[in-house]
């Protein structure tokens, strides 16, 4: 269009808008009534305006038209897992994430009859073995192949290295060279109750440990060729989660630039477990739907949905099909793949993105000044900060300020769950010797649900 719309109207500044709002408040305090503070210490205003930006926001490099639907499969049986993967692909999955618990799983049998040229494959190894990766050498197209082994993430989650610090790093070097993939798991922090600034800062600091380690012996070409993979969980704070993923890309670009690594990253997103509930479990479908929407608008490359009954049911065809269909509806019926950067230019989201990135960068710098991620993990600082954040959120839930429908708001007293539990849905306590205190994932509704289960007839 050669002529801009509404040019005949006089522009209204943010100051004029605020004056109008204050007039309409009739003496009520503007800050007290209309501005609220988040757990990330961000003040959310009632409106945002273009004159708050010195220049127009940059255009995102992400392409929401290319996000992929992923099916996650835990490999307990090779033949069954292969059939499940093929069935999922036939029913709309565009990528498969295999969770491999042991090194006796045959990769060639696992991916038999799967077209690796058109289907992206993610392999999450729950063990550390450089020899195991020799099984992947026969694959011709490795552009669509991603590996997830995070030795520091494993330490944070389990409290121990796979073997030892030195041996883990030696095998990890071989793994990164063979797979050309460097993976960081940030989902632990979300599921354990860390706020968004902490999630971003801890993920960035964890990545910095790897970059610092590899910087001395990788040449420039190798640094640029390595695929950087972030596993992220998103929760229900819709616009904030969109901003969180956008902020992650900005932070990674800044960090990678300093080391000369590939500044683009591949983000795999799944809904958080933290706000999922045992009672009124169908509400989990609403939660995961909005969380997947945040992932797409935030620029996720791949979205792995969480089944509505994952809290208490073993993997089952119905739950997995519903989870996959939610993504199919978003892509093919809600048209969430038609615009490359749908959240660009929204002043609210741009403002949140900048604030989250700035606060996370500040925390990251503070961590590096105090010895870095591993040192703070060893000292227990990270664990303590996450527990403080989780306790604050838990208190908000207990007081009814953080609402989960069907749990602490409008619970159905006739809802009975004791007889249908297939999985233990609460934190398991298993005493063992660890190098550090592990970071524990815990859902908000656990204590409430335990009390309800006790009272069931």
VOGU-3710 file (C-alpha; in Angstrom, 3 decimals, decimal comma):
1> xxxxxxxxxx> 0,000/0,000/0,000  1,387/3,400/-0,968  -0,616/5,269/1,661  -0,392/4,524/5,380  -3,690/4,118/7,158  -4,861/6,575/9,824  -2,273/9,249/8,934  -5,002/11,856/9,278  -5,292/11,095/13,013  -2,997/12,802/15,459
11> xxxxxxxxxx> -0,651/10,407/17,264  -1,250/9,821/20,976  1,812/9,453/23,207  2,144/7,000/26,093  2,162/9,965/28,471  -1,226/11,115/27,152  -2,638/7,587/27,502  -1,459/7,411/31,095  -2,990/10,797/31,896  -6,315/9,638/30,439
21> xxxxxxxxxx> -6,196/6,429/32,524  -5,386/8,352/35,688  -8,323/10,667/35,008  -10,641/7,655/34,597  -9,369/6,152/37,858  -10,904/9,117/39,704  -8,166/9,403/42,286  -7,300/5,731/42,664  -3,573/4,982/42,610  -2,348/4,054/39,110
31> xxxxxxxxxx> 0,607/1,918/40,261  -1,315/0,105/42,984  -4,356/-0,735/40,860  -2,988/-1,337/37,382  0,631/-2,475/37,713  1,428/-5,954/39,024  4,760/-7,559/39,830  5,712/-11,068/38,721  7,925/-13,632/40,423  10,647/-12,521/38,005
41> xxxxxxxxxx> 10,454/-9,047/39,574  9,003/-7,588/36,377  6,384/-4,846/36,605  3,583/-5,490/34,117  1,884/-2,310/32,952  -1,682/-1,927/31,659  -0,480/-0,835/28,208  2,670/-0,557/26,110  3,496/2,009/23,475  5,802/2,442/20,496
51> xxxxxxxxxx> 7,518/5,491/22,010  9,012/3,213/24,676  11,354/1,852/21,995  14,247/3,900/20,635  13,973/2,028/17,336  11,559/-0,501/15,832  12,003/-4,012/17,267  14,190/-6,313/15,201  12,577/-8,991/13,052  12,952/-12,488/14,491
61> xxxxxxxxxx> 14,988/-15,016/12,544  12,688/-17,864/13,584  10,201/-19,420/11,187  6,980/-20,559/12,816  5,916/-21,948/9,431  8,487/-24,713/9,915  7,772/-25,952/13,447  7,451/-29,710/13,718  5,096/-32,005/15,606  7,090/-34,479/17,670
71> xxxxxxxxxx> 6,149/-37,823/19,194  8,169/-38,856/22,248  8,747/-42,620/22,694  10,439/-44,344/25,614  12,207/-47,379/24,174  11,505/-50,367/26,418  10,925/-52,747/23,505  12,626/-52,144/20,139  9,981/-53,741/17,912  7,053/-52,078/19,687
81> xxxxxxxxxx> 8,819/-48,694/19,694  9,554/-48,962/15,975  5,913/-49,777/15,229  4,758/-46,941/17,468  7,044/-44,482/15,662  5,822/-45,567/12,215  2,204/-45,350/13,370  2,777/-41,858/14,814  4,338/-40,698/11,527  1,391/-42,071/9,561
91> xxxxxxxxxx> -0,918/-40,136/11,901  0,813/-36,779/11,513  4,043/-36,742/13,548  6,869/-34,982/11,717  9,637/-35,950/14,122  10,291/-38,689/16,658  12,088/-38,424/19,969  13,443/-41,769/21,163  14,325/-41,944/24,860  16,914/-44,715/25,101
101> xxxxxxxxxx> 17,551/-46,090/28,617  20,399/-48,545/27,900  23,174/-49,245/25,418  21,763/-52,585/24,239  19,165/-50,891/22,012  19,864/-51,519/18,328  19,489/-48,277/16,399  19,177/-49,938/12,987  16,243/-52,018/14,235  14,714/-49,059/16,051
111> xxxxxxxxxx> 14,539/-46,834/12,968  13,795/-49,559/10,421  11,430/-48,349/7,648  11,611/-44,731/8,882  12,561/-42,221/6,187  15,353/-40,227/7,855  15,446/-37,787/4,937  11,989/-36,412/5,733  11,550/-37,253/9,435  13,665/-35,593/12,123
121> xxxxxxxxxx> 14,924/-37,982/14,777  15,952/-37,080/18,322  17,848/-39,572/20,446  17,883/-38,874/24,180  20,462/-41,194/25,734  20,076/-41,867/29,448  23,625/-43,182/29,619  27,032/-42,034/28,394  28,809/-44,205/25,832  30,988/-42,975/22,986
131> xxxxxxxxxx> 31,148/-46,484/21,455  27,347/-46,674/21,229  27,345/-43,854/18,714  29,181/-45,999/16,167  25,754/-47,446/15,377  24,809/-44,141/13,758  27,705/-44,109/11,288  25,682/-45,889/8,595  23,050/-43,146/8,478  23,447/-41,151/5,273
141> xxxxxxxxxx> 21,381/-38,077/6,159  22,481/-36,708/9,520  21,054/-33,203/9,152  17,766/-34,390/10,632  19,445/-36,379/13,418  19,815/-34,801/16,872  21,334/-36,255/20,029  20,650/-35,308/23,595  23,243/-36,162/26,200  23,811/-33,475/28,815
151> xxxxxxxxxx> 26,460/-34,504/31,357  26,060/-31,356/33,459  22,285/-31,647/33,290  22,602/-35,242/34,488  24,755/-34,070/37,415  22,195/-31,406/38,341  19,291/-33,864/38,182  20,844/-36,960/39,754  23,565/-35,480/41,941  26,317/-37,563/40,324
161> xxxxxxxxxx> 28,293/-37,734/37,104  27,660/-40,747/34,884  31,167/-41,928/35,880  33,381/-39,043/36,975  34,045/-35,457/35,960  37,108/-36,341/33,894  35,717/-39,466/32,257  32,377/-37,815/31,499  34,070/-34,894/29,791  36,355/-37,175/27,758
171> xxxxxxxxxx> 33,433/-39,229/26,468  31,383/-36,095/25,951  34,096/-34,623/23,727  33,981/-37,738/21,549  30,190/-37,626/21,508  30,041/-34,004/20,372  32,647/-34,641/17,667  30,799/-37,699/16,394  27,258/-36,309/16,523  27,990/-32,657/15,813
181> xxxxxxxxxx> 25,377/-31,823/18,445  25,682/-29,956/21,725  22,610/-30,263/23,916  21,493/-28,343/27,013  18,478/-29,438/29,071  16,705/-26,477/30,694  13,451/-28,316/31,429  14,691/-29,458/34,851  14,701/-25,902/36,178  11,124/-25,198/35,083
191> xxxxxxxxxx> 9,829/-28,470/36,514  11,658/-27,870/39,800  10,089/-24,419/40,269  12,717/-21,950/39,023  11,352/-18,652/37,736  11,927/-17,667/34,108  14,940/-15,456/34,747  16,603/-18,319/36,619  15,743/-20,812/33,870  17,355/-18,608/31,235
201> xxxxxxxxxx> 20,404/-17,725/33,322  21,043/-21,314/34,441  20,632/-22,623/30,896  23,014/-19,975/29,576  25,554/-20,597/32,329  25,373/-24,345/31,725  25,966/-23,738/28,020  28,888/-21,475/28,895  30,556/-24,350/30,764  30,485/-26,385/27,555
211> xxxxxxxxxx> 31,646/-23,551/25,295  34,496/-22,732/27,636  35,518/-26,387/27,624  35,418/-26,826/23,836  36,782/-23,402/22,937  40,459/-24,336/23,308  40,603/-27,289/20,897  37,814/-26,896/18,316  38,670/-25,014/15,124  36,422/-22,299/13,748
221> xxxxxxxxxx> 34,814/-24,492/11,101  33,876/-27,105/13,693  32,447/-24,465/16,023  30,219/-23,191/13,247  29,052/-26,650/12,188  27,912/-27,872/15,624  24,140/-27,954/16,087  23,095/-26,397/19,397  20,034/-27,993/20,968  18,041/-26,592/23,900
231> xxxxxxxxxx> 15,364/-28,693/25,603  12,915/-26,313/27,264  9,687/-26,674/29,245  7,003/-23,996/29,130  4,242/-23,291/31,648  0,904/-21,489/31,571  2,034/-17,841/31,723  1,181/-17,408/28,043  2,901/-14,205/26,914  5,816/-14,613/29,323
241> xxxxxxxxxx> 6,589/-18,057/27,925  6,574/-16,660/24,391  9,003/-13,985/25,554  11,153/-16,559/27,389  11,871/-18,524/24,212  12,581/-15,335/22,280  14,921/-14,161/25,052  16,737/-17,508/24,970  17,630/-17,018/21,314  18,910/-13,511/22,005
251> xxxxxxxxxx> 21,018/-14,709/24,940  22,418/-17,664/23,041  23,315/-15,449/20,075  25,184/-13,095/22,400  27,087/-15,896/24,145  27,903/-17,892/20,998  29,223/-14,783/19,282  31,835/-14,366/22,028  33,171/-17,886/21,446  32,744/-17,978/17,678
261> xxxxxxxxxx> 30,185/-20,808/17,814  27,083/-21,211/15,675  24,766/-18,413/16,824  21,610/-20,256/15,743  20,063/-22,753/18,147  17,466/-25,487/17,806  14,784/-25,356/20,504  12,705/-28,411/21,426  9,802/-27,532/23,717  7,460/-29,586/25,858
271> xxxxxxxxxx> 4,804/-28,501/28,389  5,846/-28,370/32,028  4,875/-31,088/34,491  4,754/-28,614/37,364  1,154/-27,419/36,870  -0,287/-30,785/35,793  -2,807/-32,376/38,133  -3,980/-35,811/39,150  -7,566/-34,738/39,840  -9,693/-33,176/37,095
281> xxxxxxxxxx> -7,023/-34,473/34,715  -8,895/-33,400/31,565  -7,994/-29,814/32,475  -4,420/-30,793/31,642  -5,444/-30,772/27,967  -6,317/-27,077/28,213  -3,026/-26,354/29,948  -0,923/-28,209/27,397  -2,784/-26,579/24,501  -1,968/-23,026/25,591
291> xxxxxxxxxx> 1,568/-24,066/26,488  2,100/-25,504/23,011  0,688/-22,279/21,568  3,293/-20,313/23,539  5,993/-22,630/22,218  4,980/-22,056/18,609  4,622/-18,289/18,914  7,901/-18,174/20,833  9,752/-19,722/17,918  10,188/-23,380/18,928
301> xxxxxxxxxx> 11,602/-25,599/16,189  9,953/-28,733/17,546  7,065/-29,263/19,971  6,635/-32,503/21,944  3,299/-32,424/23,697  2,636/-34,025/27,070  -0,258/-36,478/27,372  -3,100/-35,294/29,618  -2,795/-38,443/31,758  1,009/-38,611/31,921
311> xxxxxxxxxx> 0,944/-37,893/35,660  -0,696/-41,182/36,606  -0,936/-43,403/33,498  1,710/-45,403/31,715  2,232/-44,532/28,053  -0,943/-45,429/26,199  -2,244/-45,082/22,659  -5,226/-42,897/23,554  -3,309/-40,336/25,612  -0,548/-40,087/23,010
321> xxxxxxxxxx> -3,054/-39,727/20,174  -4,890/-36,905/21,954  -1,583/-35,109/22,621  -0,562/-35,431/18,982  -3,986/-34,354/17,745  -3,762/-31,172/19,811  -0,703/-30,219/17,765  -2,319/-31,286/14,511  -5,276/-29,014/15,243  -2,961/-26,100/16,025
331> xxxxxxxxxx> -1,067/-26,598/12,785  -3,740/-27,594/10,292  -6,961/-26,131/11,679  -5,779/-23,130/13,697  -3,169/-22,166/11,066  -0,278/-21,807/13,475  2,125/-22,484/10,611  1,089/-19,650/8,301  3,155/-16,744/9,650  6,884/-16,876/10,315
341> xxxxxxxxxx> 7,091/-14,455/13,223  3,571/-13,879/14,610  4,707/-12,334/17,923  6,996/-9,727/16,348  6,037/-6,110/16,893  3,741/-6,695/19,867  5,048/-4,047/22,262  4,080/-6,081/25,344  5,937/-9,205/24,163  8,910/-7,182/22,936
351> xxxxxxxxxx> 9,142/-5,453/26,303  8,921/-8,753/28,197  11,539/-10,300/25,928  13,980/-7,468/26,596  13,396/-7,500/30,345  13,784/-11,271/30,665  16,951/-11,207/28,553  18,449/-8,322/30,538  17,649/-9,810/33,945  18,876/-13,258/32,910
361> xxxxxxxxxx> 22,106/-11,769/31,545  22,642/-9,901/34,802  22,170/-13,109/36,820  24,432/-14,999/34,413  27,212/-12,450/34,872  26,812/-12,667/38,633  27,136/-16,455/38,464  30,262/-16,255/36,325  31,790/-13,733/38,727  31,222/-16,264/41,515
371> xxxxxxxxxx> 32,849/-19,252/39,874  30,365/-20,324/37,189  27,621/-22,907/36,984  29,486/-25,995/38,215  30,959/-24,155/41,170  27,575/-22,757/42,214  26,020/-26,193/41,763  28,708/-27,713/43,987  28,181/-25,030/46,640  24,419/-25,579/46,528
381> xxxxxxxxxx> 23,646/-21,982/45,545  21,589/-22,920/42,495  19,626/-25,562/44,404  18,886/-23,078/47,187  17,715/-20,362/44,776  15,433/-22,779/42,930  13,950/-24,044/46,200  13,286/-20,449/47,281  11,512/-19,727/43,990  9,555/-23,004/44,195
391> xxxxxxxxxx> 8,529/-22,296/47,803  7,253/-18,865/46,814  5,172/-20,324/43,993  3,955/-23,129/46,270  2,787/-20,568/48,836  0,905/-18,710/46,113  -0,790/-21,989/45,156  -1,611/-22,875/48,776  -3,120/-19,414/49,321  -5,194/-19,641/46,138
401> xxxxxxxxxx> -3,299/-16,896/44,325  -1,879/-19,391/41,836  -4,943/-21,242/40,574  -5,190/-24,751/39,169  -8,817/-25,485/38,332  -10,051/-28,730/39,780  -7,354/-28,707/42,438  -7,276/-25,585/44,597  -10,216/-23,973/42,776  -13,605/-25,629/42,102
411> xxxxxxxxxx> -12,503/-29,187/43,015  -14,949/-31,982/42,305  -15,384/-33,915/45,603  -16,769/-36,896/43,670  -13,556/-37,239/41,674  -11,807/-40,473/42,737  -8,341/-41,454/41,529  -6,905/-44,082/43,885  -8,080/-47,054/41,813  -6,764/-45,811/38,451
421> xxxxxxxxxx> -3,167/-44,963/39,418  -0,671/-46,835/37,248  2,294/-44,604/38,132  3,351/-43,105/41,444  2,554/-39,415/40,827  4,618/-37,854/43,618  8,258/-37,158/44,400  10,058/-40,392/45,235  12,573/-40,378/48,069  15,474/-42,751/47,538
431> xxxxxxxxxx> 18,413/-42,287/49,886  21,764/-42,651/48,171  25,197/-41,075/48,167  25,611/-38,092/45,826  28,349/-35,588/45,057  25,926/-32,676/45,197  22,331/-32,077/46,222  20,198/-32,970/43,185  17,581/-30,575/41,828  14,188/-32,205/42,397
441> xxxxxxxxxx> 11,179/-31,824/40,113  7,891/-31,402/41,951  4,347/-30,564/40,903  2,447/-27,794/42,681  -0,596/-29,923/43,545  1,255/-32,895/45,065  0,600/-32,228/48,765  -3,051/-31,400/48,146  -3,493/-34,553/46,063  -1,886/-36,757/48,694
451> xxxxxxx> -4,361/-35,499/51,246  -7,293/-36,141/48,914  -6,086/-39,673/48,181  -5,927/-40,445/51,918  -9,547/-39,358/52,324  -10,891/-41,434/49,435  -13,233/-44,202/50,584
//
